[in-house]
């Protein structure tokens, strides 16, 4: 389906809704499942340095997204940016195609990690779950949940925007409970550093890179509004404001939440806990309260995955609409105009990834997208600035080009310190995408 024949998507998302969808995407299950992994990367609370550095990185990268989103608003986020910047020639379309190809993998890996992480909290509520003899094992439950969320998302965007605000409200309540309870019972003597915490050797920097990768995973979603550019009111102002506000707000929430949790549960115990937030509440108020709070965590998971899949479906839709990806993904509901096939395919692939190990899924979700998406659009922004007059760029990052160069250096550092398994998967996705693109171009001649 060509761009001209596809129904346009209605502009109904204002600043409040756009920010709410970003926050719901960013917070979600992330910190509730990654705090143990995060601390273990550096074997101590000094890992909090990784949160701070990652926050600086995503803020700098967020300014890149903001400038591109304001200048080139449209469905698809990075796909749309890369298509406008690098497209125009037959082989120039390789970059946007590669982005969509890897995004179908990295995006669904990201979503699957949320469902997988939620499973440990379900096990906390029902400790006897292992005896249920579920076909396919317990992983079948998160896989089914991914399909249920897909069905819910097959609704008009106006309804989904309002639902996103409601879900984000539950997210804020959940993290607020953790922060308030933690501050009221904070024990600073528990946050003790190991003697070699800041010995600057190879182990330190590899651990820092691993901690940053986990933190970046938790921050992912600060750009979610860019995927919905066609549906945003006054995108030149709304997109940059939603991106910056959500990053600053969530960075403060994360830093505070991580600190108070290890000020209640000793970090040595926290880094081996499968459900740290439930253990945190049980330590303070007992199991009954912890079980009730776990239901709030599952609400937060739903809010996060709802926002992610909503935004990511527009990537496949936009690429197919512009004939840069497989045409069937441009199909929309005849009445409510949502991209139903993109939503369904993302849901099914996410369900399949729910059977992978959590650590492998998280590492791959970040590493796979670094080269084409994050680095590709940073370089593309510098090229775009040479081609577009300032009057066509409603938002321009502060202190240019410093933030974009900081973001570039940060992504390269995370890439070179990634696990070998994640790097091999990233390479496989990249090479397979090039092969598929080449066959596709040859078949089109």
N, C-alpha and C positions, 0 to 999 in steps of 0.2 A: 504494500500500500504506500503510495507516494505521499510526500509531505502535503501536497496541495489537496489530496483527496481525503486526508485524515481529519476527523472532527477536532476542532481546537479544544483544549482543556480550559475550564473556567477559572478566572482569577478570583479566588475567594480567601486566600491565606494572608492575613495581616501580620503585623509584627508579633503580637501576642501568640497567635497560633504557630507562626514559624519558629519562634523561640521555644515554645512548648514542645514542638516536635523534635527540635534539636536536643533539648535537655532530656526528653524521654529516651531518645536514641543514645545519648552519651552515658547516662547514669545506668539504667537498666540493671542487669545482673552483674556487670563487670566487676566492680570492687568487691562484691559479696562472694565471688568465686576466685578472684585472682590475688587477694591479699596474702594468702599462704604461699602461693607460687612466687609472688613479688618479693616477699621477705627472704625466701629461700635462695633467690638469685644472688643475693649479696650476703646471706647468712647473718642478718642482723638488721636493726632499725635504721642503719645508715642508708638502706635502700630508699628511704624517703627523699634522699637527694635525687633519685631517679624520677620521682613524681614532679619535683620542681623543674628539673631540666626538661622533662617531657612537656610540662605545661608551657615553658618558654618556646619549645619547638612548635607545638601545635598552635600557639598564638601567632607566631611568625608565619606559619603555614596558613593559618586562618586568614591572615591579611592577603595572602596570594589568592585564596578562594574568594574572598570578599571583592577584590578588585576584578577578578574574572567574572564573578557572578553578577556584579553590577554592570559591567560592560557588555557581557554576553548572556543575558538571562534566557533560560530555556530549559526544557525538560532534559534530564540526563546528566546534569552536573559535569563531571570531568569529560565524559564522552562528548558532550556538546562543546565544551571548551576546546578539546583536542581536535575535534572535527573542524571547527571554525579556523583554528590556527594552522593545523598541518594538512587539512584536506584540500580539495580543489583539483588534485591530479589523481590519476589512477593509483599510483603507488604511494601517493601522499595519504591515501585513506588507510594505509596499513596501521598507522599509529592509533587512530580511533577504533579500528577493528580490534587491534590487540588489546586495547583497554577494555572493551566490552567482553572480549573472550576471557581475559583474566578476571574481570569483575564478576562474571557469572560463577567463577570458582571462589575467589576471595570473599565476595559478598555473602555467598551461602555458607562458607566456612565460618564467617563472623556470626551469622545468625545461628548456625548449629551450635556454636560454643555456648550461646546463651541457654539454649534448650538443654544441652548436656549438663551445664552447671546447675540448672534448676533441679535436675534429677536428684542431686545429693540432698537438696532441701526437702524434696518429697520423701526421700528415705528417712530423713530426720523425723518427719511427721508420722510416717508409717514404717517403723524399723523392721517389720516383718515382710517388707516388699519382696525381698529376695526369694521368699517361699511361695510367691504367687504363680510361679511357672508361666510367665508371660511369653507367648510365642516370640522368638527372636531375642528374648532377654529383656531386662529393664529398659534398655535403650529404645525399645519400641514405643514407650510412653512419650518421650520427647519428640520422636518422629511423628507420632499421631498429633501431638500438640501443634507442630509446625503446619500440618495440613488444616487443622481447625482454624488457626490464625489466618491462613490463606483464604478460607471461606469467608471469614469476617471482613477481610479487606476488599472483598468484591462488592463494594458499595460506592455511592457518589462521593466525590472529594469533600464537599461541604459537610456531609455527615462525619466523614473520617477526621476532618480538621477539628470539629467540636469534640469528637470522642478522644482525639489526641490530647486536648486540653484537660479533659477529665482524668485520663490515664496519667498524664504528667503530674497532676495534682497529687495523685496517690504516690507517685515516685518521690516527690518533695516531702510528703508526710513520712515516708519510710526512712529516708536518710536523716530527716530532722529528729526522729525518735532516737536513732543511733547517736547522733551528735549530742543531743540534750542529755540522754542517759549516760553517755560516756563522760561528758564534762562534769556531771554531778558526782561521778564515782571515780574520777581520774586519779591514778597513782603514778606520779612522774618517776618514782624510783624503779618502776618496772622497765623503763626505757633505758636500758644500760647497753653501751656499745661494747662489742668484743674488742680485745686488745689490738688486733690488727685491722680494725675497721677501715682505716684510711691509708693503708700501705699501698702506694701507687705503683702496683706491678701489673703484669698482664692479667692475672686473675681478677684484680679490681676492675679493670676496664671491660673485661668480658662480662663480669657480673653486672656492671653498670649498664652495658649495652642490653643485656637480657632484661634487667629491671625496667629500662626505658621502653623496650618493646612491649612489656606487659602494661606499663602505664599508658603508652600510646594506644594500645588495644582498648583500654578503658575509656580513653578520650575520644575514640572514633565516633563519628556522628556529628562533629562540630560543623560539618559541611552539608548536613542532610537537606537543609533548605535549598541548596543549589540544585539538587536533583528535581526539585519541584518548581523551577524558575518560571515555567509557563503558567503556574497557578498562584503566583505571588503578586499581591497588590504592591505597586510602586517598587519593583525589585531593586532599582538603583539605590534606594535608601534602606529598604526592609532587609535585604540579604546581608549587607555588611553589619548592620546593627544586630541582627539575630545571631550571626556567627560570633561576633566579639562578645556580646552579652553572655551567650551560652558558654563560651570557653572560660571567661573570667568566673562566672557563677559556679560552674562545675569544678574548676580547678580549686577554688576555695572549699567547696563541699568535700572533694576527695581528700585534700590535705588534712582537713579537720577530722574527717571520718577515720582515715587511716591512723592518725595519731591517737585518737581517743580509744580506738579498739585495742591497740597494743599497750594502752595505758590501763586497761582492765584485764585483758588476757595476755599473759607474758608472751613475748614474741617467739620464744623457743617453742611454746605450745601452739601459738597461732599459725606458725608456718607448716604445721603438719595437720591442721584441722580441715576436714572436708567440707564443713559448713560453718565458717567462722562467725557469721552474723548470728546464727542461732545459738552457737556456743557462748558468744558475747552476752546475749540476753539471758541465757540460762544461768550464767555465772552471776548475774546481777539479781534476777527475779525468779528463777526457777523454771522448770520445764514447761509448765502450762502457759506462762507468758511467752516463752520462746516459741512454742508451737503457734500461738496466735500471731506473733510477729512474723513468723515464717510465711504465713498467708499473705502478709503485706509484701514480703520479698517477691513472692510469686506474682503479685499484682504488678510490681515493678518490672519483672521479667516480661510480662505481657505488654506493658507500655513500651519498653525498649524494642522488642521484636516487631511490634505493630508499626512503630515509626520507621524502623530500618527497612522492612520489606515494602512498605508504602513508597519510600523514596527510591529504593533500588529497582523497583518494577518500572519506574519511569526511565531508567537508563536503557534498559532493553527496548522499551517502547520507542524512545526517541531515536535510537540507532536504527531500528528497523524502519521507522517512518521515513528516515532520510536515506534508506537503501544502503546503509553501511553495515547492516547485520541482517540476519535471516528474516525475510519479509513477514512470516506469520506472527512475529512478536509485535507487530504494529496493529494487530486486531484489537478492537475495543468493543465494549458492550454497546449494542445499538441504541439503547435508551439513555444510560447513565454515563457512557463514555469513559469507562475506566479500562486499562489494558489488561484484560482478564487472562490472556494466554501468558503474558510475562509474569503475572502474579502466580499462576498455577505452576509454571516451570520452576520459578524460584522456590516455591514451597516444596515441590517434590525433591529437588536437588538438596535442599536443606535437610529434609527428612532422611535422605540417604547418608549425609555427612554426620548425622546424629549417632552413627554407629562407630565413629572414630574416637581415639583417645583425646581427652580435653587439651592436654598440653600441646600435642601435635597440631590440633585444630587452631589454637590461638596463635602459635608461632607462624603457621602457614598463612593465616588470615591477614597478618600484617605484612610479612615478607613478600608474598606474591604480588602485592600491588605497588611496591615502592618504586620500581624502575619506570614503568610506563605511566602510572598515575601521578604520583607525587613529584618525582623528579621531572617527568615529561611536561607537566603543566607549569612548574617553576621556570624551566627553560622557555616554555611557550609564552609565558607572561612577558619576559624580556623582549621576545620577538614582537609580541603584540603591541607593546609600547612604542616600537619604532614604526608601526604601521597605522595606528589609530591616533587621531588628534585628541588632545586633552578634553575637548568638548564632548567627545563620545565615550568618555570614561568617567561616569558619575562619582566613583569613589577611587581615590588613589592612596595607596598605603603610605603610612607615615615613615619618614627616614629612608625612603627607597634609595638603594636596593638592599640595605642592611638586613631587614627582616627576611627577605627571600634568600639571601646568601646564608643566613643562620639556619633557615629551614633546610636548604640544600645540604649543608654540612651535617646537620643532624640526621637526615635520612640516610646519607652515606655511612655514617657511623653505625646506625642501627642495622643497616644491610650487612656490613662486613663482620658484625658481631652476632649475626643470626646463626641458628643451628644448621648443621650441614643438611639435615633432612628437609628443612624449610627452603634452603637455597636450591637443593635439587628439584623440589617440587616447583619452585618459581621458574627455574630454567626449563623444566618440562612443559609448563603451561605456556611459556613464551615461545619455545620452539614449535610446539604443536599448533599454536595460533598462527605462526608464520606459514606453516605448511598448509593449514586449512585456508588461509587467505589466498595463497598462491593458487591452490586448486580452484577456489571460487572465482578468481579473476580469469584463470584460463578457461573455465567453463562458460564464463560470460562473453567470451570472444567468439 
